[in-house]
């Protein structure tokens, strides 16, 4: 199943070629046409008020994207929740729950923030309000959740591959047509330090849609490392010149790899799994065995992977220590626009 998903994702991003791939791409393109009809019907129905979106009691901030893959929604939700909590707001995060990694990561990072899991965001917004007394809910991956009215719609766009081949899924990576960005209150370009040249593509689309005045730029800044087994903190300098192995199951493993390279680590081995992959003990035994064979000094994992690996309680048994990269969202352009919009929703 893992290899099948990987193969079809390769078709979506045009990494697969040959006669068979060409035929499959044609079939996927036809499927994308049908998908597009459904998406336009639903989004258009809510836009024109044929369907009425539910207005929850708390303020609603949506963190979403227009593509499949990793744009950094969960980390952005964490950082915005922290900002609001520092201002005295009572926040809850609502997630669909299709992967346990987001839930576990949110629980670890936001100790006092109720994290409610389930596809029914309307019901969970009510629970957040009546059971926990929150004044704000953050929808992690909420851009396509048309059933709930939002006070602030933030859409993340990955600078390394903003819109793919501009086809809808399953032929491409777009979850909605590009024109859907008109619904966005803010467009945040993430990982701009990885591929600055792609910013022009995003600004071109934003300008064409009349959204050029609400574009932000951001990076994910490494802050240090934590030992998976003990939680002990390590400085970024710790990995310089060390022989390391990277382990990730995220939407964009290339950005993660690039960050570790920039810290001066020598990447000798890498295990890349599909996004939301659920590790098995056998995976960890294999990783540990290959690391021992190659005399790897440190295994480095992302936060999302660490919470899934930790449940096996094998970190103390592995010959190679596992470090977790700690990162924070840093807005490098137009941060004041985000601050103004966040404040503005409570004054309306």
C-alpha positions as CSV (number, residue, x, y, z in Angstrom):
1,X,0.0,0.0,0.0
2,X,2.9,2.3,0.9
3,X,4.5,1.8,-2.6
4,X,1.1,2.3,-4.4
5,X,0.5,5.6,-2.6
6,X,4.1,6.7,-3.4
7,X,3.6,5.8,-7.1
8,X,0.4,7.7,-7.5
9,X,1.8,10.7,-5.7
10,X,4.6,10.6,-8.2
11,X,2.1,10.8,-11.0
12,X,0.4,13.8,-9.4
13,X,3.6,15.7,-9.2
14,X,4.8,14.5,-12.6
15,X,7.8,12.6,-11.3
16,X,6.7,9.4,-13.2
17,X,7.2,9.0,-16.9
18,X,6.7,6.3,-19.6
19,X,3.7,4.9,-21.5
20,X,2.0,3.4,-18.5
21,X,2.4,6.6,-16.5
22,X,1.0,8.6,-19.4
23,X,-2.1,6.5,-19.6
24,X,-2.7,6.7,-15.9
25,X,-2.2,10.5,-16.0
26,X,-5.0,10.7,-18.6
27,X,-7.3,8.6,-16.4
28,X,-6.4,10.8,-13.4
29,X,-7.1,13.9,-15.4
30,X,-10.6,12.7,-16.2
31,X,-11.2,12.0,-12.5
32,X,-9.9,15.5,-11.7
33,X,-12.6,16.9,-14.0
34,X,-15.3,15.1,-12.0
35,X,-13.7,16.2,-8.7
36,X,-13.6,19.8,-9.9
37,X,-17.3,19.8,-10.7
38,X,-18.1,18.6,-7.1
39,X,-15.7,21.1,-5.5
40,X,-17.1,24.1,-7.5
41,X,-20.6,23.1,-6.8
42,X,-20.0,22.9,-3.0
43,X,-17.8,26.0,-2.7
44,X,-20.0,28.0,-5.1
45,X,-23.2,27.0,-3.2
46,X,-21.8,28.3,0.1
47,X,-20.4,31.4,-1.6
48,X,-23.8,32.3,-3.1
49,X,-25.7,31.4,0.1
50,X,-27.5,28.5,-1.5
51,X,-26.1,26.6,1.5
52,X,-25.8,28.4,4.8
53,X,-22.5,28.1,6.8
54,X,-22.9,27.6,10.6
55,X,-21.7,30.5,12.7
56,X,-20.2,29.2,16.0
57,X,-20.2,31.2,19.2
58,X,-16.4,31.4,19.4
59,X,-14.4,33.3,16.9
60,X,-13.1,30.9,14.1
61,X,-9.6,31.1,12.6
62,X,-8.9,28.6,9.8
63,X,-5.4,27.5,9.0
64,X,-5.6,25.7,5.6
65,X,-4.1,25.2,2.2
66,X,-5.1,24.8,-1.4
67,X,-2.9,21.8,-2.1
68,X,-2.2,18.4,-0.7
69,X,1.1,17.9,1.1
70,X,2.9,19.7,3.9
71,X,2.7,23.4,4.1
72,X,3.1,23.5,7.9
73,X,-0.5,23.9,9.0
74,X,-0.1,22.2,12.4
75,X,3.0,24.2,13.4
76,X,1.3,27.4,12.3
77,X,-1.8,26.5,14.3
78,X,0.4,25.9,17.4
79,X,2.2,29.3,17.0
80,X,-1.0,31.3,16.5
81,X,-2.6,29.5,19.5
82,X,0.4,30.5,21.6
83,X,0.1,34.2,20.5
84,X,-3.6,34.3,21.3
85,X,-3.1,32.5,24.7
86,X,-0.4,35.1,25.6
87,X,-3.1,37.8,24.9
88,X,-5.4,36.1,27.4
89,X,-7.6,34.3,24.9
90,X,-9.0,30.8,25.6
91,X,-8.3,28.7,22.5
92,X,-9.2,25.3,21.3
93,X,-7.9,23.5,18.2
94,X,-10.2,21.4,16.1
95,X,-8.7,18.7,13.8
96,X,-10.2,16.1,11.5
97,X,-8.3,13.2,13.0
98,X,-7.2,11.4,9.8
99,X,-3.7,11.1,11.3
100,X,-2.8,10.7,15.0
101,X,0.5,12.7,14.5
102,X,-1.2,16.1,14.5
103,X,-3.3,15.3,17.6
104,X,-0.3,14.1,19.6
105,X,1.9,17.0,18.5
106,X,-0.8,19.5,19.4
107,X,-1.3,17.9,22.8
108,X,2.4,18.0,23.6
109,X,2.9,21.6,22.4
110,X,-0.3,23.2,23.8
111,X,-0.7,21.8,27.3
112,X,-3.6,24.0,28.3
113,X,-5.4,24.0,25.0
114,X,-8.3,21.6,24.4
115,X,-7.7,19.6,21.1
116,X,-10.9,18.2,19.8
117,X,-10.7,15.5,17.1
118,X,-13.3,14.5,14.6
119,X,-14.8,15.2,11.2
120,X,-17.8,17.1,12.6
121,X,-16.2,20.5,13.3
122,X,-19.6,22.1,14.0
123,X,-20.3,19.7,16.9
124,X,-16.8,20.1,18.2
125,X,-17.0,23.9,18.0
126,X,-20.1,23.6,20.3
127,X,-18.2,21.3,22.7
128,X,-15.3,23.7,22.8
129,X,-17.6,26.6,23.7
130,X,-19.9,24.9,26.2
131,X,-17.5,22.3,27.8
132,X,-14.3,24.4,27.8
133,X,-15.5,28.0,27.6
134,X,-13.3,28.9,24.8
135,X,-13.6,32.2,22.9
136,X,-11.6,31.1,19.9
137,X,-11.4,27.9,17.8
138,X,-8.6,27.2,15.3
139,X,-9.4,24.9,12.5
140,X,-6.3,22.9,11.6
141,X,-6.9,22.2,7.8
142,X,-10.1,24.2,7.6
143,X,-10.0,26.0,4.2
144,X,-12.2,23.3,2.5
145,X,-14.5,23.1,5.5
146,X,-17.2,25.3,4.0
147,X,-19.9,24.4,6.5
148,X,-18.4,26.7,9.2
149,X,-18.2,30.5,8.8
150,X,-14.8,31.8,9.5
151,X,-13.6,35.1,11.0
152,X,-10.1,34.7,9.6
153,X,-9.2,32.5,6.7
154,X,-5.4,31.9,6.5
155,X,-4.1,29.9,3.6
156,X,-0.6,28.5,3.5
157,X,1.3,28.1,0.3
158,X,4.6,26.1,0.2
159,X,7.3,28.1,-1.6
160,X,9.0,25.0,-2.7
161,X,6.1,23.9,-4.9
162,X,3.2,26.5,-4.6
163,X,0.6,25.0,-6.9
164,X,2.2,21.9,-8.5
165,X,1.2,21.4,-12.1
166,X,-2.0,23.5,-11.6
167,X,-4.2,20.4,-12.0
168,X,-6.8,19.4,-9.4
169,X,-6.4,16.1,-7.5
170,X,-6.0,13.3,-8.4
171,X,-4.1,14.5,-11.5
172,X,-2.3,17.3,-9.6
173,X,-2.0,18.5,-6.0
174,X,-4.6,21.3,-6.0
175,X,-7.5,20.7,-3.6
176,X,-9.5,23.5,-5.2
177,X,-9.1,25.7,-8.3
178,X,-6.6,28.6,-7.9
179,X,-9.5,31.0,-7.9
180,X,-10.5,29.7,-4.5
181,X,-7.8,31.9,-3.0
182,X,-10.3,34.8,-3.3
183,X,-11.8,33.4,-0.1
184,X,-8.5,33.8,1.8
185,X,-8.1,36.7,4.2
186,X,-4.3,36.1,4.3
187,X,-2.0,34.1,2.1
188,X,1.1,33.0,3.9
189,X,4.0,31.8,1.8
190,X,5.9,29.2,3.9
191,X,9.5,28.1,3.6
192,X,10.6,31.1,1.5
193,X,14.2,30.5,2.6
194,X,14.2,27.3,0.6
195,X,13.1,28.5,-2.8
196,X,12.8,32.4,-2.9
197,X,12.5,32.3,-6.7
198,X,9.0,30.8,-6.4
199,X,7.6,33.7,-4.5
200,X,7.0,35.5,-7.8
201,X,4.6,32.7,-8.8
202,X,2.5,33.2,-5.7
203,X,2.5,37.0,-5.9
204,X,1.5,36.7,-9.6
205,X,-1.6,34.6,-8.6
206,X,-2.4,36.8,-5.7
207,X,-2.2,40.0,-7.8
208,X,-4.5,38.4,-10.5
209,X,-7.0,37.6,-7.8
210,X,-6.8,41.0,-6.1
211,X,-5.0,39.6,-3.0
212,X,-1.6,41.1,-3.4
213,X,-2.0,43.3,-0.2
214,X,-2.5,40.3,2.1
215,X,0.5,38.1,1.3
216,X,2.8,37.2,4.2
217,X,6.2,35.4,4.0
218,X,7.5,32.9,6.6
219,X,10.1,30.4,7.5
220,X,10.3,27.6,10.0
221,X,13.3,28.5,12.2
222,X,15.3,25.7,14.0
223,X,15.5,26.5,17.8
224,X,17.3,23.4,19.1
225,X,17.0,19.7,19.7
226,X,15.4,17.5,22.3
227,X,16.4,14.0,23.2
228,X,13.5,11.7,22.5
229,X,14.3,9.4,25.4
230,X,14.8,12.1,28.1
231,X,13.6,15.4,26.7
232,X,17.0,16.9,27.5
233,X,17.7,20.0,25.3
234,X,20.6,20.2,22.9
235,X,21.9,23.3,21.1
236,X,21.8,23.5,17.3
237,X,25.6,23.3,17.3
238,X,25.5,19.8,18.7
239,X,25.0,18.2,15.3
240,X,27.7,20.1,13.5
241,X,30.0,17.6,11.7
242,X,28.2,14.6,13.2
243,X,27.2,11.7,11.0
244,X,23.4,11.7,11.1
245,X,20.4,9.8,9.8
246,X,17.1,11.6,9.0
247,X,13.7,10.1,9.7
248,X,10.6,11.8,8.4
249,X,7.0,11.1,7.3
250,X,5.9,14.6,6.4
251,X,4.5,16.3,3.3
252,X,7.8,18.1,2.4
253,X,10.9,16.1,3.7
254,X,13.2,18.1,1.4
255,X,12.9,21.3,3.5
256,X,13.6,19.3,6.7
257,X,16.7,17.8,5.1
258,X,17.8,21.3,3.9
259,X,17.5,22.7,7.4
260,X,19.7,19.9,8.9
261,X,22.3,20.4,6.2
262,X,22.4,24.1,7.0
263,X,23.3,23.2,10.6
264,X,26.4,21.5,9.4
265,X,25.4,17.9,10.0
266,X,26.8,15.2,7.6
267,X,23.7,13.3,6.3
268,X,24.8,9.7,5.7
269,X,21.4,8.0,5.7
270,X,17.8,9.0,5.2
271,X,14.4,7.2,5.7
272,X,11.5,9.0,4.0
273,X,8.0,7.7,4.5
274,X,4.8,9.0,3.1
275,X,2.9,11.8,5.0
276,X,1.0,10.5,8.1
277,X,2.8,7.1,7.9
278,X,2.2,5.0,11.0
279,X,5.5,3.5,12.2
280,X,5.8,-0.1,13.2
281,X,8.4,-1.6,15.5
282,X,10.1,-3.3,12.5
283,X,10.7,0.1,11.0
284,X,12.6,1.3,14.1
285,X,14.6,-2.0,14.3
286,X,15.6,-1.5,10.6
287,X,16.6,2.1,11.1
288,X,18.6,1.3,14.2
289,X,20.4,-1.7,12.5
290,X,21.4,0.4,9.4
291,X,22.6,3.2,11.7
292,X,24.8,0.9,13.7
293,X,26.2,-0.7,10.5
294,X,27.2,2.8,9.1
295,X,28.4,4.1,12.5
296,X,25.7,6.9,12.5
297,X,26.1,9.1,15.6
298,X,22.6,10.6,15.8
299,X,19.1,10.0,14.4
300,X,17.2,13.2,13.8
301,X,13.4,13.2,13.5
302,X,10.7,15.8,13.1
303,X,8.2,16.7,15.8
304,X,5.4,14.9,14.0
305,X,7.4,11.8,13.7
306,X,8.7,11.9,17.2
307,X,5.3,11.6,18.8
308,X,4.6,8.5,16.8
309,X,7.9,6.9,17.4
310,X,7.8,7.6,21.2
311,X,4.7,5.4,21.7
312,X,6.9,2.3,21.1
313,X,9.1,3.2,24.1
314,X,12.2,1.9,22.2
315,X,14.3,5.1,22.3
316,X,16.3,3.8,25.3
317,X,16.9,0.4,23.6
318,X,18.2,1.8,20.3
319,X,22.0,2.0,19.9
320,X,21.8,5.4,18.2
321,X,20.2,8.3,20.1
322,X,17.2,10.1,18.5
323,X,17.0,13.8,18.5
324,X,13.9,15.9,17.7
325,X,14.2,19.1,15.8
326,X,12.4,21.9,17.6
327,X,11.2,24.7,15.2
328,X,9.1,27.9,15.4
329,X,7.2,29.8,12.8
330,X,8.9,33.1,12.0
331,X,7.0,35.6,9.8
332,X,9.7,37.4,7.8
333,X,7.4,39.8,5.9
334,X,4.2,41.6,6.7
335,X,3.9,40.3,10.3
336,X,2.0,43.4,11.2
337,X,-0.8,42.4,8.8
338,X,-1.3,39.2,10.7
339,X,-1.3,41.0,14.1
340,X,-3.9,43.5,12.8
341,X,-6.2,40.8,11.4
342,X,-6.0,38.7,14.6
343,X,-6.8,41.8,16.7
344,X,-9.5,42.8,14.3
345,X,-11.7,39.7,14.7
346,X,-12.3,40.5,18.3
347,X,-13.3,44.1,17.6
348,X,-16.0,43.2,15.0
